[in-house]
Amino acid sequence: MNRDEFFREATIRICGNLEIEQALFATLGFLRITIPIDIIILEYFDESIEAMRTLAKATPDGGEVVDLVTPISEKAKQQAREKYGLKTDIIHFRNPHEEKLATELLNFHRITASSLLVM
């Protein structure tokens, strides 16, 4: 599958359902064909509380809507600002246990990972 086809197919799954948990589950199933991925978590940095807010997640067993707040330490926020800036679209933590922000997110969600992609 070429790059354009891959992104078109991924987009179809992301946008193919108004129920976010079902869209994430379909996307995860598609991505698992070519990428070693075990979980997708949809979250964003909520500036009003300076924490990550989790909206939904998907595993190979299914998707679910959640409402979780992941506290982020000042040290992790500062390290991320210094290394990645404030308006970074994509961060790939190749060694997530060496980065405070990645470690805090993984620990909160009780996930063990060899890499972490944040978009």
C-alpha positions as a printed Julia matrix, in Angstrom:
119×3 Matrix{Float64}:
   0.0    0.0    0.0
   1.46   3.36  -0.95
   1.53   6.37   1.38
  -1.43   8.17  -0.21
  -3.62   5.08  -0.02
  -2.58   4.45   3.58
  -3.55   7.98   4.68
  -6.78   7.89   2.68
  -7.79   4.61   4.32
  -6.83   5.86   7.8
  -8.83   9.06   7.23
 -11.88   7.09   6.13
 -11.81   5.18   9.41
 -11.17   8.24  11.58
 -13.98  10.19   9.93
 -16.23   7.25   9.17
 -18.28   7.28  12.36
 -19.72  10.04  14.52
 -19.26   7.87  17.61
 -15.64   8.63  18.49
 -15.04   5.33  20.28
 -16.15   3.4   17.18
 -14.03   5.61  14.91
 -10.95   5.03  17.1
 -11.6    1.28  17.2
 -11.89   1.11  13.39
  -8.74   3.2   13.02
  -6.82   1.0   15.44
  -7.85  -2.12  13.52
  -6.61  -0.61  10.28
  -3.33   0.68  11.73
  -2.56  -2.71  13.33
  -2.23  -4.18   9.82
   1.01  -2.25   9.24
   2.08  -0.66  12.54
   2.71  -2.35  15.89
   0.1   -0.46  17.92
  -1.9   -1.61  20.93
  -3.92   1.4   21.98
  -5.18   4.76  20.78
  -6.06   7.39  23.35
  -7.73  10.63  22.31
  -6.76  13.42  24.66
  -5.88  17.08  24.56
  -4.14  19.6   26.78
  -6.86  21.54  28.6
  -5.28  24.94  29.17
  -7.94  25.96  31.7
  -6.76  23.28  34.14
  -3.25  22.73  32.72
  -3.79  18.98  32.44
  -4.49  16.38  29.79
  -8.15  15.51  29.3
  -8.87  12.05  27.89
 -12.02  11.79  25.78
 -11.92   8.25  24.36
  -9.7    5.24  23.86
  -9.56   2.08  21.79
  -7.84  -1.27  22.26
  -8.11  -4.44  20.16
 -11.11  -5.37  22.37
 -13.15  -2.25  21.53
 -13.5    1.47  22.03
 -14.97   3.52  24.84
 -15.78   7.11  25.7
 -14.11   8.27  28.9
 -13.74  11.52  30.81
 -10.4   11.5   32.59
  -8.08  14.27  33.69
  -4.38  13.42  33.71
  -2.46  15.8   35.94
   0.86  16.93  34.48
   3.66  18.05  36.78
   5.28  21.44  36.31
   8.57  19.69  35.59
   7.01  17.66  32.76
   5.32  20.72  31.25
   8.55  22.71  31.4
  10.61  19.9   29.86
   8.07  19.51  27.03
   8.01  23.28  26.37
  11.8   23.46  26.24
  12.24  20.42  24.02
   9.18  20.6   21.75
   7.77  24.12  22.04
   4.21  25.13  22.79
   2.5   24.46  19.46
   3.98  21.14  18.4
   1.61  19.0   16.33
   3.46  15.68  16.64
   5.87  14.37  19.25
   7.46  10.95  18.86
   8.93   9.76  22.14
  11.37   7.08  20.97
  12.35   6.32  24.58
   9.28   7.43  26.51
  10.66   6.45  29.91
  13.41   9.04  29.47
  10.91  11.91  29.14
   8.9   13.2   32.09
   5.73  14.0   30.12
   5.62  10.61  28.39
   6.31   8.8   31.66
   3.5   10.63  33.45
   0.99   9.9   30.67
   1.95   6.23  30.47
   1.88   5.8   34.25
  -1.54   7.46  34.53
  -3.02   5.14  31.9
  -1.08   2.13  33.26
   0.56   1.49  29.9
   3.97   0.01  29.19
   5.39   1.24  25.89
   8.61   1.11  23.93
   7.59   4.22  21.97
   4.83   6.8   22.12
   3.44   9.01  19.37
   1.53  12.09  20.46
  -0.38  14.02  17.8
